[in-house]
């Protein structure tokens, strides 16, 4: 099954804000859980606001 590339959307707004970015080595190093870098963004109160885990996103795309 071939996936079409995502179509870019016009930017509606831009806002500068202060966040904390972390990069963590995650995974057990096995086929169903490979080691990889996961990037997370946190607000200044310590609440996670975004997570980028390309392997997990790819896996969920294959399952759905």
PDBQT receptor file of N, H, CA, C and O in Angstrom, charges set to zero:
ATOM      1  N   UNK A   1       0.837  -1.174   0.000  1.00  0.00    +0.000 N 
ATOM      2  CA  UNK A   1       0.000   0.000   0.000  1.00  0.00    +0.000 C 
ATOM      3  C   UNK A   1       0.883   1.240   0.000  1.00  0.00    +0.000 C 
ATOM      4  O   UNK A   1       1.711   1.420   0.893  1.00  0.00    +0.000 OA
ATOM      5  N   UNK A   2       0.708   2.078  -0.986  1.00  0.00    +0.000 N 
ATOM      6  H   UNK A   2       0.035   1.931  -1.712  1.00  0.00    +0.000 HD
ATOM      7  CA  UNK A   2       1.529   3.273  -1.108  1.00  0.00    +0.000 C 
ATOM      8  C   UNK A   2       0.816   4.457  -0.472  1.00  0.00    +0.000 C 
ATOM      9  O   UNK A   2      -0.361   4.702  -0.734  1.00  0.00    +0.000 OA
ATOM     10  N   UNK A   3       1.537   5.180   0.359  1.00  0.00    +0.000 N 
ATOM     11  H   UNK A   3       2.494   4.981   0.572  1.00  0.00    +0.000 HD
ATOM     12  CA  UNK A   3       0.972   6.348   1.022  1.00  0.00    +0.000 C 
ATOM     13  C   UNK A   3       1.297   7.596   0.222  1.00  0.00    +0.000 C 
ATOM     14  O   UNK A   3       2.427   7.783  -0.228  1.00  0.00    +0.000 OA
ATOM     15  N   UNK A   4       0.307   8.437   0.052  1.00  0.00    +0.000 N 
ATOM     16  H   UNK A   4      -0.611   8.285   0.418  1.00  0.00    +0.000 HD
ATOM     17  CA  UNK A   4       0.517   9.712  -0.611  1.00  0.00    +0.000 C 
ATOM     18  C   UNK A   4       1.210  10.663   0.357  1.00  0.00    +0.000 C 
ATOM     19  O   UNK A   4       0.925  10.634   1.555  1.00  0.00    +0.000 OA
ATOM     20  N   UNK A   5       2.112  11.504  -0.137  1.00  0.00    +0.000 N 
ATOM     21  H   UNK A   5       2.343  11.528  -1.109  1.00  0.00    +0.000 HD
ATOM     22  CA  UNK A   5       2.759  12.468   0.766  1.00  0.00    +0.000 C 
ATOM     23  C   UNK A   5       1.731  13.446   1.319  1.00  0.00    +0.000 C 
ATOM     24  O   UNK A   5       0.753  13.792   0.655  1.00  0.00    +0.000 OA
ATOM     25  N   UNK A   6       1.974  13.878   2.535  1.00  0.00    +0.000 N 
ATOM     26  H   UNK A   6       2.768  13.598   3.074  1.00  0.00    +0.000 HD
ATOM     27  CA  UNK A   6       1.070  14.841   3.168  1.00  0.00    +0.000 C 
ATOM     28  C   UNK A   6       1.096  16.150   2.399  1.00  0.00    +0.000 C 
ATOM     29  O   UNK A   6       2.157  16.608   1.974  1.00  0.00    +0.000 OA
ATOM     30  N   UNK A   7      -0.059  16.741   2.223  1.00  0.00    +0.000 N 
ATOM     31  H   UNK A   7      -0.920  16.369   2.568  1.00  0.00    +0.000 HD
ATOM     32  CA  UNK A   7      -0.142  18.028   1.541  1.00  0.00    +0.000 C 
ATOM     33  C   UNK A   7       0.138  19.132   2.556  1.00  0.00    +0.000 C 
ATOM     34  O   UNK A   7      -0.448  19.136   3.638  1.00  0.00    +0.000 OA
ATOM     35  N   UNK A   8       1.024  20.067   2.222  1.00  0.00    +0.000 N 
ATOM     36  H   UNK A   8       1.500  20.063   1.342  1.00  0.00    +0.000 HD
ATOM     37  CA  UNK A   8       1.308  21.144   3.166  1.00  0.00    +0.000 C 
ATOM     38  C   UNK A   8       0.086  22.030   3.359  1.00  0.00    +0.000 C 
ATOM     39  O   UNK A   8      -0.664  22.289   2.418  1.00  0.00    +0.000 OA
ATOM     40  N   UNK A   9      -0.101  22.481   4.567  1.00  0.00    +0.000 N 
ATOM     41  H   UNK A   9       0.508  22.271   5.332  1.00  0.00    +0.000 HD
ATOM     42  CA  UNK A   9      -1.205  23.384   4.884  1.00  0.00    +0.000 C 
ATOM     43  C   UNK A   9      -0.642  24.781   5.080  1.00  0.00    +0.000 C 
ATOM     44  O   UNK A   9       0.464  24.936   5.597  1.00  0.00    +0.000 OA
ATOM     45  N   UNK A  10      -1.386  25.793   4.675  1.00  0.00    +0.000 N 
ATOM     46  H   UNK A  10      -2.285  25.667   4.255  1.00  0.00    +0.000 HD
ATOM     47  CA  UNK A  10      -0.910  27.157   4.901  1.00  0.00    +0.000 C 
ATOM     48  C   UNK A  10      -0.810  27.458   6.393  1.00  0.00    +0.000 C 
ATOM     49  O   UNK A  10      -1.650  27.021   7.179  1.00  0.00    +0.000 OA
ATOM     50  N   UNK A  11       0.196  28.189   6.770  1.00  0.00    +0.000 N 
ATOM     51  H   UNK A  11       0.879  28.544   6.132  1.00  0.00    +0.000 HD
ATOM     52  CA  UNK A  11       0.368  28.577   8.174  1.00  0.00    +0.000 C 
ATOM     53  C   UNK A  11      -0.699  29.592   8.528  1.00  0.00    +0.000 C 
ATOM     54  O   UNK A  11      -0.868  30.601   7.844  1.00  0.00    +0.000 OA
ATOM     55  N   UNK A  12      -1.407  29.318   9.588  1.00  0.00    +0.000 N 
ATOM     56  H   UNK A  12      -1.270  28.498  10.143  1.00  0.00    +0.000 HD
ATOM     57  CA  UNK A  12      -2.466  30.223  10.013  1.00  0.00    +0.000 C 
ATOM     58  C   UNK A  12      -1.976  31.224  11.041  1.00  0.00    +0.000 C 
ATOM     59  O   UNK A  12      -2.413  32.375  11.049  1.00  0.00    +0.000 OA
ATOM     60  N   UNK A  13      -1.066  30.790  11.915  1.00  0.00    +0.000 N 
ATOM     61  H   UNK A  13      -0.711  29.855  11.908  1.00  0.00    +0.000 HD
ATOM     62  CA  UNK A  13      -0.504  31.710  12.894  1.00  0.00    +0.000 C 
ATOM     63  C   UNK A  13       0.839  31.181  13.374  1.00  0.00    +0.000 C 
ATOM     64  O   UNK A  13       1.136  29.991  13.268  1.00  0.00    +0.000 OA
ATOM     65  N   UNK A  14       1.631  32.083  13.898  1.00  0.00    +0.000 N 
ATOM     66  H   UNK A  14       1.390  33.050  13.984  1.00  0.00    +0.000 HD
ATOM     67  CA  UNK A  14       2.930  31.739  14.472  1.00  0.00    +0.000 C 
ATOM     68  C   UNK A  14       3.023  32.458  15.805  1.00  0.00    +0.000 C 
ATOM     69  O   UNK A  14       2.648  33.623  15.939  1.00  0.00    +0.000 OA
ATOM     70  N   UNK A  15       3.536  31.723  16.792  1.00  0.00    +0.000 N 
ATOM     71  H   UNK A  15       3.840  30.776  16.683  1.00  0.00    +0.000 HD
ATOM     72  CA  UNK A  15       3.697  32.320  18.112  1.00  0.00    +0.000 C 
ATOM     73  C   UNK A  15       5.011  31.845  18.701  1.00  0.00    +0.000 C 
ATOM     74  O   UNK A  15       5.304  30.650  18.686  1.00  0.00    +0.000 OA
ATOM     75  N   UNK A  16       5.786  32.751  19.206  1.00  0.00    +0.000 N 
ATOM     76  H   UNK A  16       5.548  33.722  19.218  1.00  0.00    +0.000 HD
ATOM     77  CA  UNK A  16       7.035  32.412  19.868  1.00  0.00    +0.000 C 
ATOM     78  C   UNK A  16       6.725  32.109  21.327  1.00  0.00    +0.000 C 
ATOM     79  O   UNK A  16       6.038  32.876  22.001  1.00  0.00    +0.000 OA
ATOM     80  N   UNK A  17       7.243  30.977  21.805  1.00  0.00    +0.000 N 
ATOM     81  H   UNK A  17       7.801  30.354  21.257  1.00  0.00    +0.000 HD
ATOM     82  CA  UNK A  17       7.009  30.621  23.195  1.00  0.00    +0.000 C 
ATOM     83  C   UNK A  17       8.208  29.860  23.752  1.00  0.00    +0.000 C 
ATOM     84  O   UNK A  17       9.010  29.307  23.000  1.00  0.00    +0.000 OA
ATOM     85  N   UNK A  18       8.316  29.839  25.030  1.00  0.00    +0.000 N 
ATOM     86  H   UNK A  18       7.664  30.288  25.641  1.00  0.00    +0.000 HD
ATOM     87  CA  UNK A  18       9.420  29.164  25.697  1.00  0.00    +0.000 C 
ATOM     88  C   UNK A  18       8.999  27.743  26.060  1.00  0.00    +0.000 C 
ATOM     89  O   UNK A  18       7.974  27.531  26.708  1.00  0.00    +0.000 OA
ATOM     90  N   UNK A  19       9.806  26.775  25.630  1.00  0.00    +0.000 N 
ATOM     91  H   UNK A  19      10.639  26.947  25.103  1.00  0.00    +0.000 HD
ATOM     92  CA  UNK A  19       9.555  25.367  25.941  1.00  0.00    +0.000 C 
ATOM     93  C   UNK A  19      10.877  24.705  26.314  1.00  0.00    +0.000 C 
ATOM     94  O   UNK A  19      11.953  25.259  26.092  1.00  0.00    +0.000 OA
ATOM     95  N   UNK A  20      10.773  23.523  26.879  1.00  0.00    +0.000 N 
ATOM     96  H   UNK A  20       9.898  23.073  27.060  1.00  0.00    +0.000 HD
ATOM     97  CA  UNK A  20      11.942  22.695  27.174  1.00  0.00    +0.000 C 
ATOM     98  C   UNK A  20      11.908  21.521  26.207  1.00  0.00    +0.000 C 
ATOM     99  O   UNK A  20      10.882  20.855  26.065  1.00  0.00    +0.000 OA
ATOM    100  N   UNK A  21      13.039  21.267  25.539  1.00  0.00    +0.000 N 
ATOM    101  H   UNK A  21      13.873  21.807  25.655  1.00  0.00    +0.000 HD
ATOM    102  CA  UNK A  21      13.159  20.149  24.598  1.00  0.00    +0.000 C 
ATOM    103  C   UNK A  21      14.083  19.104  25.210  1.00  0.00    +0.000 C 
ATOM    104  O   UNK A  21      15.181  19.431  25.659  1.00  0.00    +0.000 OA
ATOM    105  N   UNK A  22      13.639  17.837  25.230  1.00  0.00    +0.000 N 
ATOM    106  H   UNK A  22      12.746  17.572  24.865  1.00  0.00    +0.000 HD
ATOM    107  CA  UNK A  22      14.490  16.749  25.683  1.00  0.00    +0.000 C 
ATOM    108  C   UNK A  22      14.630  15.726  24.560  1.00  0.00    +0.000 C 
ATOM    109  O   UNK A  22      13.704  15.523  23.774  1.00  0.00    +0.000 OA
ATOM    110  N   UNK A  23      15.778  15.095  24.493  1.00  0.00    +0.000 N 
ATOM    111  H   UNK A  23      16.530  15.259  25.131  1.00  0.00    +0.000 HD
ATOM    112  CA  UNK A  23      16.007  13.986  23.571  1.00  0.00    +0.000 C 
ATOM    113  C   UNK A  23      16.471  12.815  24.418  1.00  0.00    +0.000 C 
ATOM    114  O   UNK A  23      17.469  12.910  25.133  1.00  0.00    +0.000 OA
ATOM    115  N   UNK A  24      15.737  11.699  24.332  1.00  0.00    +0.000 N 
ATOM    116  H   UNK A  24      14.927  11.622  23.751  1.00  0.00    +0.000 HD
ATOM    117  CA  UNK A  24      16.014  10.536  25.172  1.00  0.00    +0.000 C 
ATOM    118  C   UNK A  24      16.241   9.304  24.315  1.00  0.00    +0.000 C 
ATOM    119  O   UNK A  24      15.600   9.128  23.279  1.00  0.00    +0.000 OA
ATOM    120  N   UNK A  25      17.155   8.455  24.753  1.00  0.00    +0.000 N 
ATOM    121  H   UNK A  25      17.676   8.598  25.595  1.00  0.00    +0.000 HD
ATOM    122  CA  UNK A  25      17.375   7.171  24.108  1.00  0.00    +0.000 C 
ATOM    123  C   UNK A  25      16.357   6.197  24.689  1.00  0.00    +0.000 C 
ATOM    124  O   UNK A  25      16.391   5.894  25.881  1.00  0.00    +0.000 OA
ATOM    125  N   UNK A  26      15.449   5.706  23.842  1.00  0.00    +0.000 N 
ATOM    126  H   UNK A  26      15.422   5.952  22.873  1.00  0.00    +0.000 HD
ATOM    127  CA  UNK A  26      14.363   4.836  24.285  1.00  0.00    +0.000 C 
ATOM    128  C   UNK A  26      14.440   3.510  23.550  1.00  0.00    +0.000 C 
ATOM    129  O   UNK A  26      15.131   3.386  22.539  1.00  0.00    +0.000 OA
ATOM    130  N   UNK A  27      13.734   2.532  24.061  1.00  0.00    +0.000 N 
ATOM    131  H   UNK A  27      13.173   2.632  24.883  1.00  0.00    +0.000 HD
ATOM    132  CA  UNK A  27      13.628   1.221  23.418  1.00  0.00    +0.000 C 
ATOM    133  C   UNK A  27      14.537   0.202  24.065  1.00  0.00    +0.000 C 
ATOM    134  O   UNK A  27      15.541   0.540  24.693  1.00  0.00    +0.000 OA
ATOM    135  N   UNK A  28      14.154  -1.079  23.893  1.00  0.00    +0.000 N 
ATOM    136  H   UNK A  28      13.338  -1.353  23.384  1.00  0.00    +0.000 HD
ATOM    137  CA  UNK A  28      14.919  -2.190  24.479  1.00  0.00    +0.000 C 
ATOM    138  C   UNK A  28      15.930  -2.791  23.516  1.00  0.00    +0.000 C 
ATOM    139  O   UNK A  28      16.692  -3.682  23.892  1.00  0.00    +0.000 OA
ATOM    140  N   UNK A  29      15.944  -2.304  22.262  1.00  0.00    +0.000 N 
ATOM    141  H   UNK A  29      15.325  -1.581  21.957  1.00  0.00    +0.000 HD
ATOM    142  CA  UNK A  29      16.924  -2.803  21.303  1.00  0.00    +0.000 C 
ATOM    143  C   UNK A  29      16.530  -4.127  20.677  1.00  0.00    +0.000 C 
ATOM    144  O   UNK A  29      17.395  -4.887  20.242  1.00  0.00    +0.000 OA
ATOM    145  N   UNK A  30      15.227  -4.416  20.624  1.00  0.00    +0.000 N 
ATOM    146  H   UNK A  30      14.524  -3.798  20.978  1.00  0.00    +0.000 HD
ATOM    147  CA  UNK A  30      14.739  -5.638  19.984  1.00  0.00    +0.000 C 
ATOM    148  C   UNK A  30      13.786  -5.243  18.865  1.00  0.00    +0.000 C 
ATOM    149  O   UNK A  30      13.369  -4.088  18.783  1.00  0.00    +0.000 OA
ATOM    150  N   UNK A  31      13.442  -6.190  18.009  1.00  0.00    +0.000 N 
ATOM    151  H   UNK A  31      13.781  -7.129  18.076  1.00  0.00    +0.000 HD
ATOM    152  CA  UNK A  31      12.642  -5.919  16.818  1.00  0.00    +0.000 C 
ATOM    153  C   UNK A  31      11.389  -5.114  17.060  1.00  0.00    +0.000 C 
ATOM    154  O   UNK A  31      11.132  -4.150  16.339  1.00  0.00    +0.000 OA
ATOM    155  N   UNK A  32      10.592  -5.487  18.066  1.00  0.00    +0.000 N 
ATOM    156  H   UNK A  32      10.802  -6.270  18.651  1.00  0.00    +0.000 HD
ATOM    157  CA  UNK A  32       9.341  -4.759  18.300  1.00  0.00    +0.000 C 
ATOM    158  C   UNK A  32       9.522  -3.508  19.149  1.00  0.00    +0.000 C 
ATOM    159  O   UNK A  32       8.560  -2.774  19.376  1.00  0.00    +0.000 OA
ATOM    160  N   UNK A  33      10.746  -3.251  19.624  1.00  0.00    +0.000 N 
ATOM    161  H   UNK A  33      11.527  -3.847  19.440  1.00  0.00    +0.000 HD
ATOM    162  CA  UNK A  33      11.031  -2.048  20.418  1.00  0.00    +0.000 C 
ATOM    163  C   UNK A  33      12.492  -1.640  20.212  1.00  0.00    +0.000 C 
ATOM    164  O   UNK A  33      13.308  -1.757  21.127  1.00  0.00    +0.000 OA
ATOM    165  N   UNK A  34      12.823  -1.154  18.988  1.00  0.00    +0.000 N 
ATOM    166  H   UNK A  34      12.161  -1.059  18.245  1.00  0.00    +0.000 HD
ATOM    167  CA  UNK A  34      14.222  -0.805  18.706  1.00  0.00    +0.000 C 
ATOM    168  C   UNK A  34      14.667   0.425  19.499  1.00  0.00    +0.000 C 
ATOM    169  O   UNK A  34      13.849   1.251  19.903  1.00  0.00    +0.000 OA
ATOM    170  N   UNK A  35      15.968   0.526  19.710  1.00  0.00    +0.000 N 
ATOM    171  H   UNK A  35      16.633  -0.145  19.382  1.00  0.00    +0.000 HD
ATOM    172  CA  UNK A  35      16.504   1.722  20.353  1.00  0.00    +0.000 C 
ATOM    173  C   UNK A  35      16.408   2.877  19.376  1.00  0.00    +0.000 C 
ATOM    174  O   UNK A  35      16.688   2.720  18.188  1.00  0.00    +0.000 OA
ATOM    175  N   UNK A  36      16.009   4.050  19.883  1.00  0.00    +0.000 N 
ATOM    176  H   UNK A  36      15.783   4.177  20.849  1.00  0.00    +0.000 HD
ATOM    177  CA  UNK A  36      15.826   5.221  19.042  1.00  0.00    +0.000 C 
ATOM    178  C   UNK A  36      15.813   6.466  19.909  1.00  0.00    +0.000 C 
ATOM    179  O   UNK A  36      15.660   6.388  21.128  1.00  0.00    +0.000 OA
ATOM    180  N   UNK A  37      15.972   7.607  19.271  1.00  0.00    +0.000 N 
ATOM    181  H   UNK A  37      16.096   7.670  18.280  1.00  0.00    +0.000 HD
ATOM    182  CA  UNK A  37      15.899   8.882  19.969  1.00  0.00    +0.000 C 
ATOM    183  C   UNK A  37      14.450   9.365  19.928  1.00  0.00    +0.000 C 
ATOM    184  O   UNK A  37      13.844   9.429  18.859  1.00  0.00    +0.000 OA
ATOM    185  N   UNK A  38      13.901   9.701  21.088  1.00  0.00    +0.000 N 
ATOM    186  H   UNK A  38      14.393   9.649  21.956  1.00  0.00    +0.000 HD
ATOM    187  CA  UNK A  38      12.563  10.273  21.196  1.00  0.00    +0.000 C 
ATOM    188  C   UNK A  38      12.723  11.709  21.678  1.00  0.00    +0.000 C 
ATOM    189  O   UNK A  38      13.372  11.968  22.691  1.00  0.00    +0.000 OA
ATOM    190  N   UNK A  39      12.120  12.644  20.936  1.00  0.00    +0.000 N 
ATOM    191  H   UNK A  39      11.592  12.434  20.113  1.00  0.00    +0.000 HD
ATOM    192  CA  UNK A  39      12.176  14.055  21.285  1.00  0.00    +0.000 C 
ATOM    193  C   UNK A  39      10.857  14.453  21.933  1.00  0.00    +0.000 C 
ATOM    194  O   UNK A  39       9.781  14.135  21.427  1.00  0.00    +0.000 OA
ATOM    195  N   UNK A  40      10.955  15.151  23.058  1.00  0.00    +0.000 N 
ATOM    196  H   UNK A  40      11.829  15.409  23.469  1.00  0.00    +0.000 HD
ATOM    197  CA  UNK A  40       9.754  15.613  23.750  1.00  0.00    +0.000 C 
ATOM    198  C   UNK A  40       9.882  17.109  24.011  1.00  0.00    +0.000 C 
ATOM    199  O   UNK A  40      10.978  17.634  24.207  1.00  0.00    +0.000 OA
ATOM    200  N   UNK A  41       8.740  17.775  24.008  1.00  0.00    +0.000 N 
ATOM    201  H   UNK A  41       7.850  17.348  23.848  1.00  0.00    +0.000 HD
ATOM    202  CA  UNK A  41       8.669  19.200  24.333  1.00  0.00    +0.000 C 
ATOM    203  C   UNK A  41       7.773  19.362  25.548  1.00  0.00    +0.000 C 
ATOM    204  O   UNK A  41       6.713  18.743  25.641  1.00  0.00    +0.000 OA
ATOM    205  N   UNK A  42       8.210  20.202  26.477  1.00  0.00    +0.000 N 
ATOM    206  H   UNK A  42       9.071  20.705  26.401  1.00  0.00    +0.000 HD
ATOM    207  CA  UNK A  42       7.530  20.401  27.754  1.00  0.00    +0.000 C 
ATOM    208  C   UNK A  42       7.283  21.884  27.964  1.00  0.00    +0.000 C 
ATOM    209  O   UNK A  42       8.087  22.724  27.558  1.00  0.00    +0.000 OA
ATOM    210  N   UNK A  43       6.147  22.201  28.610  1.00  0.00    +0.000 N 
ATOM    211  H   UNK A  43       5.494  21.519  28.939  1.00  0.00    +0.000 HD
ATOM    212  CA  UNK A  43       5.942  23.598  28.976  1.00  0.00    +0.000 C 
ATOM    213  C   UNK A  43       6.731  23.884  30.258  1.00  0.00    +0.000 C 
ATOM    214  O   UNK A  43       7.340  22.982  30.833  1.00  0.00    +0.000 OA
ATOM    215  N   UNK A  44       6.717  25.116  30.690  1.00  0.00    +0.000 N 
ATOM    216  H   UNK A  44       6.223  25.849  30.223  1.00  0.00    +0.000 HD
ATOM    217  CA  UNK A  44       7.533  25.513  31.839  1.00  0.00    +0.000 C 
ATOM    218  C   UNK A  44       6.990  24.986  33.166  1.00  0.00    +0.000 C 
ATOM    219  O   UNK A  44       7.642  25.131  34.200  1.00  0.00    +0.000 OA
ATOM    220  N   UNK A  45       5.808  24.377  33.149  1.00  0.00    +0.000 N 
ATOM    221  H   UNK A  45       5.278  24.259  32.309  1.00  0.00    +0.000 HD
ATOM    222  CA  UNK A  45       5.255  23.735  34.343  1.00  0.00    +0.000 C 
ATOM    223  C   UNK A  45       5.534  22.240  34.376  1.00  0.00    +0.000 C 
ATOM    224  O   UNK A  45       5.093  21.546  35.292  1.00  0.00    +0.000 OA
ATOM    225  N   UNK A  46       6.272  21.734  33.369  1.00  0.00    +0.000 N 
ATOM    226  H   UNK A  46       6.631  22.298  32.626  1.00  0.00    +0.000 HD
ATOM    227  CA  UNK A  46       6.633  20.322  33.340  1.00  0.00    +0.000 C 
ATOM    228  C   UNK A  46       5.617  19.431  32.652  1.00  0.00    +0.000 C 
ATOM    229  O   UNK A  46       5.712  18.209  32.754  1.00  0.00    +0.000 OA
ATOM    230  N   UNK A  47       4.645  20.006  31.953  1.00  0.00    +0.000 N 
ATOM    231  H   UNK A  47       4.568  20.999  31.869  1.00  0.00    +0.000 HD
ATOM    232  CA  UNK A  47       3.643  19.220  31.241  1.00  0.00    +0.000 C 
ATOM    233  C   UNK A  47       4.129  18.938  29.820  1.00  0.00    +0.000 C 
ATOM    234  O   UNK A  47       4.533  19.853  29.102  1.00  0.00    +0.000 OA
ATOM    235  N   UNK A  48       4.085  17.660  29.418  1.00  0.00    +0.000 N 
ATOM    236  H   UNK A  48       3.756  16.917  30.001  1.00  0.00    +0.000 HD
ATOM    237  CA  UNK A  48       4.488  17.305  28.064  1.00  0.00    +0.000 C 
ATOM    238  C   UNK A  48       3.481  17.877  27.074  1.00  0.00    +0.000 C 
ATOM    239  O   UNK A  48       2.274  17.689  27.226  1.00  0.00    +0.000 OA
ATOM    240  N   UNK A  49       3.987  18.578  26.058  1.00  0.00    +0.000 N 
ATOM    241  H   UNK A  49       4.967  18.731  25.935  1.00  0.00    +0.000 HD
ATOM    242  CA  UNK A  49       3.095  19.169  25.057  1.00  0.00    +0.000 C 
ATOM    243  C   UNK A  49       3.263  18.535  23.680  1.00  0.00    +0.000 C 
ATOM    244  O   UNK A  49       2.392  18.692  22.824  1.00  0.00    +0.000 OA
ATOM    245  N   UNK A  50       4.363  17.823  23.451  1.00  0.00    +0.000 N 
ATOM    246  H   UNK A  50       5.070  17.695  24.147  1.00  0.00    +0.000 HD
ATOM    247  CA  UNK A  50       4.550  17.134  22.169  1.00  0.00    +0.000 C 
ATOM    248  C   UNK A  50       5.601  16.052  22.322  1.00  0.00    +0.000 C 
ATOM    249  O   UNK A  50       6.523  16.166  23.130  1.00  0.00    +0.000 OA
ATOM    250  N   UNK A  51       5.443  14.992  21.525  1.00  0.00    +0.000 N 
ATOM    251  H   UNK A  51       4.694  14.899  20.870  1.00  0.00    +0.000 HD
ATOM    252  CA  UNK A  51       6.402  13.878  21.513  1.00  0.00    +0.000 C 
ATOM    253  C   UNK A  51       6.615  13.483  20.063  1.00  0.00    +0.000 C 
ATOM    254  O   UNK A  51       5.658  13.308  19.309  1.00  0.00    +0.000 OA
ATOM    255  N   UNK A  52       7.880  13.343  19.678  1.00  0.00    +0.000 N 
ATOM    256  H   UNK A  52       8.657  13.486  20.290  1.00  0.00    +0.000 HD
ATOM    257  CA  UNK A  52       8.220  12.900  18.330  1.00  0.00    +0.000 C 
ATOM    258  C   UNK A  52       8.969  11.581  18.459  1.00  0.00    +0.000 C 
ATOM    259  O   UNK A  52      10.104  11.531  18.933  1.00  0.00    +0.000 OA
ATOM    260  N   UNK A  53       8.306  10.515  18.025  1.00  0.00    +0.000 N 
ATOM    261  H   UNK A  53       7.384  10.555  17.640  1.00  0.00    +0.000 HD
ATOM    262  CA  UNK A  53       8.877   9.169  18.037  1.00  0.00    +0.000 C 
ATOM    263  C   UNK A  53       8.553   8.577  16.670  1.00  0.00    +0.000 C 
ATOM    264  O   UNK A  53       7.519   7.932  16.494  1.00  0.00    +0.000 OA
ATOM    265  N   UNK A  54       9.438   8.800  15.705  1.00  0.00    +0.000 N 
ATOM    266  H   UNK A  54      10.278   9.325  15.847  1.00  0.00    +0.000 HD
ATOM    267  CA  UNK A  54       9.174   8.412  14.321  1.00  0.00    +0.000 C 
ATOM    268  C   UNK A  54       8.888   6.922  14.188  1.00  0.00    +0.000 C 
ATOM    269  O   UNK A  54       8.044   6.533  13.380  1.00  0.00    +0.000 OA
ATOM    270  N   UNK A  55       9.566   6.083  14.959  1.00  0.00    +0.000 N 
ATOM    271  H   UNK A  55      10.252   6.399  15.615  1.00  0.00    +0.000 HD
ATOM    272  CA  UNK A  55       9.322   4.641  14.872  1.00  0.00    +0.000 C 
ATOM    273  C   UNK A  55       7.907   4.314  15.334  1.00  0.00    +0.000 C 
ATOM    274  O   UNK A  55       7.215   3.532  14.681  1.00  0.00    +0.000 OA
ATOM    275  N   UNK A  56       7.470   4.888  16.432  1.00  0.00    +0.000 N 
ATOM    276  H   UNK A  56       8.032   5.523  16.962  1.00  0.00    +0.000 HD
ATOM    277  CA  UNK A  56       6.119   4.622  16.944  1.00  0.00    +0.000 C 
ATOM    278  C   UNK A  56       5.069   5.113  15.951  1.00  0.00    +0.000 C 
ATOM    279  O   UNK A  56       4.070   4.432  15.721  1.00  0.00    +0.000 OA
ATOM    280  N   UNK A  57       5.284   6.284  15.365  1.00  0.00    +0.000 N 
ATOM    281  H   UNK A  57       6.096   6.838  15.552  1.00  0.00    +0.000 HD
ATOM    282  CA  UNK A  57       4.339   6.823  14.379  1.00  0.00    +0.000 C 
ATOM    283  C   UNK A  57       4.268   5.913  13.157  1.00  0.00    +0.000 C 
ATOM    284  O   UNK A  57       3.184   5.687  12.619  1.00  0.00    +0.000 OA
ATOM    285  N   UNK A  58       5.407   5.389  12.714  1.00  0.00    +0.000 N 
ATOM    286  H   UNK A  58       6.287   5.572  13.151  1.00  0.00    +0.000 HD
ATOM    287  CA  UNK A  58       5.433   4.478  11.568  1.00  0.00    +0.000 C 
ATOM    288  C   UNK A  58       4.694   3.185  11.907  1.00  0.00    +0.000 C 
ATOM    289  O   UNK A  58       3.932   2.668  11.090  1.00  0.00    +0.000 OA
ATOM    290  N   UNK A  59       4.921   2.665  13.116  1.00  0.00    +0.000 N 
ATOM    291  H   UNK A  59       5.540   3.085  13.780  1.00  0.00    +0.000 HD
ATOM    292  CA  UNK A  59       4.270   1.422  13.541  1.00  0.00    +0.000 C 
ATOM    293  C   UNK A  59       2.753   1.609  13.600  1.00  0.00    +0.000 C 
ATOM    294  O   UNK A  59       2.004   0.740  13.154  1.00  0.00    +0.000 OA
ATOM    295  N   UNK A  60       2.301   2.731  14.146  1.00  0.00    +0.000 N 
ATOM    296  H   UNK A  60       2.910   3.437  14.509  1.00  0.00    +0.000 HD
ATOM    297  CA  UNK A  60       0.867   2.986  14.231  1.00  0.00    +0.000 C 
ATOM    298  C   UNK A  60       0.267   3.144  12.854  1.00  0.00    +0.000 C 
ATOM    299  O   UNK A  60      -0.875   2.741  12.636  1.00  0.00    +0.000 OA
ATOM    300  N   UNK A  61       1.014   3.728  11.901  1.00  0.00    +0.000 N 
ATOM    301  H   UNK A  61       1.942   4.056  12.079  1.00  0.00    +0.000 HD
ATOM    302  CA  UNK A  61       0.544   3.862  10.533  1.00  0.00    +0.000 C 
ATOM    303  C   UNK A  61       0.378   2.511   9.847  1.00  0.00    +0.000 C 
ATOM    304  O   UNK A  61      -0.534   2.335   9.040  1.00  0.00    +0.000 OA
ATOM    305  N   UNK A  62       1.245   1.565  10.157  1.00  0.00    +0.000 N 
ATOM    306  H   UNK A  62       1.986   1.708  10.813  1.00  0.00    +0.000 HD
ATOM    307  CA  UNK A  62       1.147   0.236   9.579  1.00  0.00    +0.000 C 
ATOM    308  C   UNK A  62      -0.027  -0.538  10.165  1.00  0.00    +0.000 C 
ATOM    309  O   UNK A  62      -0.672  -1.317   9.464  1.00  0.00    +0.000 OA
ATOM    310  N   UNK A  63      -0.306  -0.324  11.460  1.00  0.00    +0.000 N 
ATOM    311  H   UNK A  63       0.219   0.309  12.029  1.00  0.00    +0.000 HD
ATOM    312  CA  UNK A  63      -1.394  -1.034  12.140  1.00  0.00    +0.000 C 
ATOM    313  C   UNK A  63      -2.760  -0.510  11.711  1.00  0.00    +0.000 C 
ATOM    314  O   UNK A  63      -3.737  -1.258  11.701  1.00  0.00    +0.000 OA
ATOM    315  N   UNK A  64      -2.834   0.782  11.354  1.00  0.00    +0.000 N 
ATOM    316  H   UNK A  64      -2.041   1.390  11.362  1.00  0.00    +0.000 HD
ATOM    317  CA  UNK A  64      -4.132   1.382  11.084  1.00  0.00    +0.000 C 
ATOM    318  C   UNK A  64      -4.320   1.571   9.653  1.00  0.00    +0.000 C 
ATOM    319  O   UNK A  64      -5.363   2.069   9.227  1.00  0.00    +0.000 OA
TER     320      UNK A  64
